Amino acid sequence: MNEFFAADVTSDLPPAEHREAAAKLAQSMSLPDGSTEDWRYSPIDQFDLDAVKPVVARPAQVELDRSEIAAGSYAALITIIDGWVTNIDVASDWAEKGLAITAVQPESVELDDTATIFDHLHQAFNPETLRIESARSLVVSEPVVIESYHSGGPKAAFPSVEVNAGENSQLTVVERQSAAEGGGITVTRLTETVADAANLGYITIQDLDDQHVQVGRLRASVGAQANLVGGYVSFGGKYARVRTDVSLDGRGANGNLVGAYYGDGDQVLDFRTFQHHRARDTRSDLLFKGSLDDKSGSVYTGMINIHPEGAGSNAFQTNRNIKLSEDAWAWSVPNLEIENNDVRCSHATTVNPIDEDQEFYLQARGVPPVEADRLIVAGFFDEAINRLPNEAAKDEARRLIANKLSRREK
């Protein structure tokens, strides 16, 4: 990794005391590999970090091909390019009511023993953090839309987003991640704090270039009687991974996760989830659904952790996969760690081909085989997509699924 750290590139970024130390620590580390459970089945050790360079200067604004979400009504529209916040447009009426969105100086984050080289690289090279805050009791009826874009080529980008939903507030954020051709890597960090009785929905729609690598991390804290819905719609990237840690910290907290993903070619889509029940009477519900074609693969490992203080908790975890080809693969490993016996927990996983009975039923009624498969796969995803807390995001997810299926039919 000498090429990546060939010069004191952190000095070209906005000053921060922690940068140099984080860069030196990262330089002493190697890429993770499949020998540890948290990275099992991952091909990340094949990535050449020396083939990319961090983006250390603010890029020019780019006219993006806006998604349908950004074309509709929104409370705010933000553009992030190569990790830099290049535009913040907050509707004046929402700003007056208490929706505050700013780009702030990055701060050092206390890392735990799960930190990898990517966490330290993010500490070193994240140029700024997008901070979204809703005031106490503010109900934001329109979404905050983030267009996060990687300009392609051999670049390493390190975007950071922080969301603070104030007590008794309501907020929905939709982030659309895209990339130009030419590969590169994006290392993302998302931090969510949901105060007591607040409601936060955060949907990530990932449609990266098929040569792109992404390594993401989400940490969320949910207060008493608060609700979090985290949605992942993942269709792009050569290798795209996100680790999610949701901590239910207040009594009666709810944390729900929903995922829809579709891999083709030789893509690998990788999800690691941790549902931590740290308080009484908390509830979490996870549903991830994926479809794999060609030689693509998916990894799902999940952990429900009921802590000793988590009496009365309810936790559910479901991962279902459809294989559309013989060479596609899916690893699904749900786990439970229960330290209190006054709980209700369940987990389930399936990896199956398209249901032959459903195919027969449709074909017997004159539906051509290709169209029958398309209908079955689209219907398979509906249960997950309907849980997304934004109608425009649901439409975008269905459009991306249709694009994948039309590519398959050619």
Phi and psi in degrees as a GROMACS rama.xvg file:
@    title "Ramachandran Plot"
@    xaxis  label "Phi"
@    yaxis  label "Psi"
@TYPE xy
-64.3681  -33.371  ASN-2
-66.416  -39.947  GLU-3
-61.3652  -37.5774  PHE-4
-106  26.984  PHE-5
-62.1693  -30.4061  ALA-6
-129.541  167.311  ALA-7
-77.7268  67.6119  ASP-8
-68.5758  -21.8102  VAL-9
-65.4228  -21.9611  THR-10
-69.5027  -17.2948  SER-11
-84.926  -8.56887  ASP-12
-90.4863  164.137  LEU-13
-53.03  137.18  PRO-14
-62.2016  138.528  PRO-15
-155.309  133.1  ALA-16
-61.7041  -29.4307  GLU-17
-84.1516  -10.1448  HIS-18
-61.2949  -53.6361  ARG-19
-61.0976  -43.7628  GLU-20
-64.8273  -39.5217  ALA-21
-65.9904  -39.7218  ALA-22
-64.5965  -42.312  ALA-23
-64.3583  -39.5752  LYS-24
-65.7791  -42.9232  LEU-25
-62.3293  -37.7585  ALA-26
-64.0137  -25.8902  GLN-27
-85.8024  -4.46541  SER-28
-105.339  161.926  MET-29
-111.003  166.146  SER-30
-66.1695  146.147  LEU-31
-67.7223  161.978  PRO-32
-139.342  -179.144  ASP-33
-74.5522  6.31699  GLY-34
-76.1314  -16.9707  SER-35
-104.794  149.964  THR-36
-61.098  -36.5908  GLU-37
-67.372  -18.6821  ASP-38
-121.533  13.2637  TRP-39
-59.4843  139.141  ARG-40
73.644  3.27374  TYR-41
-87.6034  139.163  SER-42
-92.9544  18.3395  PRO-43
-62.45  -26.9534  ILE-44
-68.4626  -8.29554  ASP-45
-86.0559  -9.2491  GLN-46
-76.0185  138.194  PHE-47
-100.203  100.877  ASP-48
-64.4282  -29.0954  LEU-49
-69.4451  -11.48  ASP-50
-82.2472  -5.57021  ALA-51
-127.331  162.078  VAL-52
-129.593  140.112  LYS-53
-67.4556  146.674  PRO-54
-84.9455  108.625  VAL-55
-110.512  1.45281  VAL-56
-125.712  144.088  ALA-57
-61.8485  124.531  ARG-58
-78.2278  162.393  PRO-59
-71.8114  152.973  ALA-60
-63.7242  143.237  GLN-61
-119.666  136.408  VAL-62
-79.2566  105.974  GLU-63
-86.8953  152.517  LEU-64
-77.6509  95.8315  ASP-65
-62.1243  143.463  ARG-66
-73.5867  166.273  SER-67
-61.3012  -29.59  GLU-68
-64.5311  -45.562  ILE-69
-71.4667  -21.5948  ALA-70
-77.9043  -17.0909  ALA-71
-89.3688  -162.771  GLY-72
-80.4652  144.954  SER-73
-154.061  154.78  TYR-74
-78.1307  -31.0976  ALA-75
-157.378  149.55  ALA-76
-128.369  122.851  LEU-77
-122.266  141.875  ILE-78
-117.291  129.178  THR-79
-119.654  124.825  ILE-80
-121.525  122.915  ILE-81
51.0641  36.792  ASP-82
89.6077  -8.77435  GLY-83
-101.464  136.708  TRP-84
-80.5354  110.16  VAL-85
-102.806  -13.8082  THR-86
-158.257  134.774  ASN-87
-131.245  118.475  ILE-88
-124.559  102.935  ASP-89
-104.609  127.385  VAL-90
-56.8527  133.593  ALA-91
-60.2502  -37.1905  SER-92
-67.2234  -34.9645  ASP-93
-73.4091  -35.4385  TRP-94
-62.5509  -40.2508  ALA-95
-66.9048  -29.1486  GLU-96
-82.9727  -13.8989  LYS-97
122.562  18.0363  GLY-98
-91.4536  111.39  LEU-99
-112.77  125.868  ALA-100
-133.151  121.818  ILE-101
-142.257  159.803  THR-102
-100.635  122.217  ALA-103
-119.726  160.115  VAL-104
-59.6967  131.545  GLN-105
-65.7978  143.606  PRO-106
-114.414  155.767  GLU-107
-69.4097  132.095  SER-108
-103.296  133.441  VAL-109
-71.629  118.576  GLU-110
-98.9695  146.947  LEU-111
-102.538  -167.645  ASP-112
-75.9372  -0.00374037  ASP-113
-90.7172  -2.15025  THR-114
-66.2178  141.395  ALA-115
-119.847  -176.974  THR-116
-56.3418  -32.8422  ILE-117
-68.8339  -34.1646  PHE-118
-65.3954  -40.8343  ASP-119
-72.9193  -35.4544  HIS-120
-61.8826  -39.656  LEU-121
-64.8713  -41.0381  HIS-122
-57.8233  -38.6129  GLN-123
-77.4247  -36.805  ALA-124
-118.771  0.163256  PHE-125
-67.2567  117.917  ASN-126
-75.7078  -34.2288  PRO-127
-166.408  162.69  GLU-128
-115.499  130.399  THR-129
-80.6996  119.984  LEU-130
-112.13  125.309  ARG-131
-118.413  125.385  ILE-132
-133.852  129.739  GLU-133
-106.605  135.355  SER-134
-69.8401  162.27  ALA-135
-55.6614  131.796  ARG-136
66.7526  11.0771  SER-137
-82.4747  124.196  LEU-138
-103.731  107.492  VAL-139
-92.3871  105.512  VAL-140
-80.7701  -13.4313  SER-141
-112.909  151.687  GLU-142
-76.3597  150.979  PRO-143
-87.3886  123.929  VAL-144
-111.395  127.658  VAL-145
-115.035  123.96  ILE-146
-102.339  105.437  GLU-147
-105.233  119.418  SER-148
-128.278  135.959  TYR-149
-106.211  127.664  HIS-150
-79.1168  5.27033  SER-151
85.5776  171.833  GLY-152
82.173  -176.568  GLY-153
-78.6794  65.5162  PRO-154
-121.502  148.435  LYS-155
-113.724  121.98  ALA-156
-115.196  147.668  ALA-157
-134.083  69.3182  PHE-158
-73.7137  154.448  PRO-159
-142.167  133.097  SER-160
-129.301  136.306  VAL-161
-128.424  126.638  GLU-162
-120.323  128.507  VAL-163
-122.792  106.278  ASN-164
-90.9287  114.657  ALA-165
-66.785  162.785  GLY-166
-52.994  129.514  GLU-167
64.4929  18.0914  ASN-168
-93.3382  171.616  SER-169
-139.137  129.338  GLN-170
-151.197  139.78  LEU-171
-125.382  130.829  THR-172
-120.628  132.192  VAL-173
-119.862  117.786  VAL-174
-110.097  124.917  GLU-175
-109.355  119.517  ARG-176
-104.291  125.37  GLN-177
-140.414  166.814  SER-178
-152.237  146.01  ALA-179
-74.6562  169.067  ALA-180
-68.8687  157.68  GLU-181
116.417  8.41996  GLY-182
79.1113  -144.485  GLY-183
96.7003  179.708  GLY-184
-140.022  142.099  ILE-185
-121.516  126.401  THR-186
-111.981  112.019  VAL-187
-107.245  151.686  THR-188
-135.666  129.183  ARG-189
-128.836  126.671  LEU-190
-121.359  128.855  THR-191
-125.559  130.812  GLU-192
-123.678  117.136  THR-193
-110.988  107.91  VAL-194
-71.4814  170.718  ALA-195
-52.0449  132.755  ASP-196
65.2501  12.333  ALA-197
-88.2569  161.741  ALA-198
-128.539  120.828  ASN-199
-127.31  128.815  LEU-200
-115.814  127.499  GLY-201
-129.537  116.92  TYR-202
-114.299  127.548  ILE-203
-109.601  122.077  THR-204
-111.183  107.591  ILE-205
-103.452  115.828  GLN-206
-136.066  62.4705  ASP-207
-81.2129  164.612  LEU-208
-58.7924  147.211  ASP-209
-74.2055  2.67304  ASP-210
-110.408  4.46102  GLN-211
-84.8506  150.005  HIS-212
-115.238  136.495  VAL-213
-134.191  134.451  GLN-214
-128.096  113.021  VAL-215
-119.241  159.261  GLY-216
-145.275  131.796  ARG-217
-122.987  133.024  LEU-218
-125.384  127.893  ARG-219
-130.885  141.856  ALA-220
-124.208  128.154  SER-221
-120.35  126.611  VAL-222
-85.9441  -174.975  GLY-223
-62.3814  131.433  ALA-224
57.4195  20.5466  GLN-225
-95.6236  161.385  ALA-226
-131.139  132.284  ASN-227
-124.319  131.934  LEU-228
-120.454  115.82  VAL-229
-108.028  121.808  GLY-230
-116.222  134.422  GLY-231
-119.851  124.152  TYR-232
-120.692  108.542  VAL-233
-125.668  117.257  SER-234
-133.201  -11.3573  PHE-235
-116.163  -178.14  GLY-236
92.1953  149.069  GLY-237
-76.4484  -44.9621  LYS-238
-138.026  121.09  TYR-239
-131.251  124.209  ALA-240
-132.493  142.674  ARG-241
-141.523  133.522  VAL-242
-105.357  131.397  ARG-243
-122.414  124.524  THR-244
-119.303  110.408  ASP-245
-109.135  120.938  VAL-246
-110.554  115.354  SER-247
-90.8505  98.776  LEU-248
-99.3535  -17.8646  ASP-249
-115.15  152.004  GLY-250
-59.5604  131.7  ARG-251
79.8124  11.8159  GLY-252
-69.1117  147.361  ALA-253
-123.757  133.748  ASN-254
-135.659  108.143  GLY-255
-113.017  134.626  ASN-256
-121.933  137.117  LEU-257
-136.747  137.855  VAL-258
-136.997  142.525  GLY-259
-135.066  124.016  ALA-260
-141.846  150.098  TYR-261
-143.144  117.176  TYR-262
-109.694  144.701  GLY-263
-144.642  -178.065  ASP-264
59.8893  -130.572  GLY-265
-115.511  27.8102  ASP-266
-61.1422  151.205  GLN-267
-129.46  121.297  VAL-268
-110.579  126.158  LEU-269
-129.239  121.942  ASP-270
-127.699  129.09  PHE-271
-125.719  120.477  ARG-272
-123.836  144.287  THR-273
-134.621  117.965  PHE-274
-107.424  105.052  GLN-275
-100.374  116.727  HIS-276
-100.445  100.683  HIS-277
-105.906  -2.5781  ARG-278
-136.357  168.771  ALA-279
-69.1664  150.08  ARG-280
57.0433  34.2484  ASP-281
-90.5962  161.447  THR-282
-142.458  137.303  ARG-283
-136.728  146.366  SER-284
-141.785  119.669  ASP-285
-118.77  131.674  LEU-286
-136.822  113.592  LEU-287
-119.256  128.967  PHE-288
-127.99  132.677  LYS-289
-137.946  153.409  GLY-290
-128.072  132.806  SER-291
-124.952  130.221  LEU-292
-126.638  169.226  ASP-293
55.8872  -124.665  ASP-294
-111.098  21.4438  LYS-295
-75.3731  165.28  SER-296
-147.176  161.507  GLY-297
-134.522  150.713  SER-298
-125.142  126.263  VAL-299
-130.624  120.657  TYR-300
-128.011  130.646  THR-301
-130.842  147.664  GLY-302
-131.183  121.299  MET-303
-95.9874  119.782  ILE-304
-118.732  107.382  ASN-305
-91.6985  110.953  ILE-306
-76.9642  165.147  HIS-307
-55.6062  -30.6724  PRO-308
-85.1466  5.02349  GLU-309
-93.1188  33.8051  GLY-310
-59.4815  143.833  ALA-311
78.5689  10.2433  GLY-312
-80.347  151.246  SER-313
-124.649  128.83  ASN-314
-140.491  133.858  ALA-315
-134.501  144.13  PHE-316
-147.019  120.591  GLN-317
-135.93  129.939  THR-318
-130.926  121.764  ASN-319
-127.225  138.098  ARG-320
-132.749  143.791  ASN-321
-114.742  127.526  ILE-322
-94.4814  124.078  LYS-323
-97.948  -5.37558  LEU-324
-146.079  161.32  SER-325
-65.5114  -31.8227  GLU-326
-87.2379  -9.98732  ASP-327
-71.814  156.237  ALA-328
-146.894  155.087  TRP-329
-147.334  126.806  ALA-330
-104.906  125.837  TRP-331
-134.065  117.837  SER-332
-133.696  91.5344  VAL-333
-82.9445  148.713  PRO-334
-139.198  152.753  ASN-335
-126.614  138.906  LEU-336
-135.014  105.751  GLU-337
-115.748  120.358  ILE-338
-115.102  19.4713  GLU-339
-151.524  133.84  ASN-340
-90.9012  0.0148493  ASN-341
-98.1494  63.4478  ASP-342
-142.918  168.191  VAL-343
-132.181  121.415  ARG-344
-136.574  150.409  CYS-345
-153.12  151.499  SER-346
-144.138  150.925  HIS-347
-151.564  148.303  ALA-348
-149.244  144.242  THR-349
-142.173  146.124  THR-350
-135.536  108.758  VAL-351
-138.679  157.597  ASN-352
-75.3547  176.477  PRO-353
-59.5655  137.994  ILE-354
-63.3649  120.189  ASP-355
-65.6723  -34.0597  GLU-356
-64.3515  -40.5969  ASP-357
-65.1551  -41.9675  GLN-358
-59.3292  -46.7528  GLU-359
-62.4889  -43.5101  PHE-360
-58.42  -48.0989  TYR-361
-69.2616  -43.3272  LEU-362
-67.2864  -33.5251  GLN-363
-65.6362  -18.0749  ALA-364
-103.958  20.5223  ARG-365
87.8339  8.06308  GLY-366
-82.4298  124.481  VAL-367
-58.7191  150.754  PRO-368
-53.8077  -44.9895  PRO-369
-64.1932  -43.2663  VAL-370
-66.7401  -36.1375  GLU-371
-61.3824  -46.2501  ALA-372
-62.1673  -39.3024  ASP-373
-62.4095  -43.5315  ARG-374
-65.017  -39.9079  LEU-375
-65.5286  -45.2859  ILE-376
-67.1349  -43.4633  VAL-377
-60.9014  -41.7755  ALA-378
-66.9595  -34.4868  GLY-379
-58.0878  -38.3348  PHE-380
-79.3429  -17.5111  PHE-381
-58.2384  -38.7807  ASP-382
-57.9349  -41.8006  GLU-383
-73.9172  -46.6101  ALA-384
-62.0026  -36.1814  ILE-385
-66.0859  -15.4572  ASN-386
-84.9724  -9.30267  ARG-387
-67.6282  136.527  LEU-388
-87.4323  39.1038  PRO-389
-161.67  127.148  ASN-390
-67.723  -40.093  GLU-391
-64.3298  -36.2371  ALA-392
-66.6877  -37.4051  ALA-393
-60.669  -44.7117  LYS-394
-63.1649  -41.3852  ASP-395
-63.3989  -41.0878  GLU-396
-62.4207  -44.8384  ALA-397
-64.3225  -36.2011  ARG-398
-64.8134  -41.3078  ARG-399
-67.8677  -37.2555  LEU-400
-63.525  -43.7944  ILE-401
-61.143  -38.2352  ALA-402
-63.0553  -42.2618  ASN-403
-63.405  -44.6824  LYS-404
-66.9728  -37.3738  LEU-405
-67.1046  -34.4292  SER-406
-64.6101  -36.5513  ARG-407
-67.0048  -32.1892  ARG-408
-80.3579  -11.2717  GLU-409
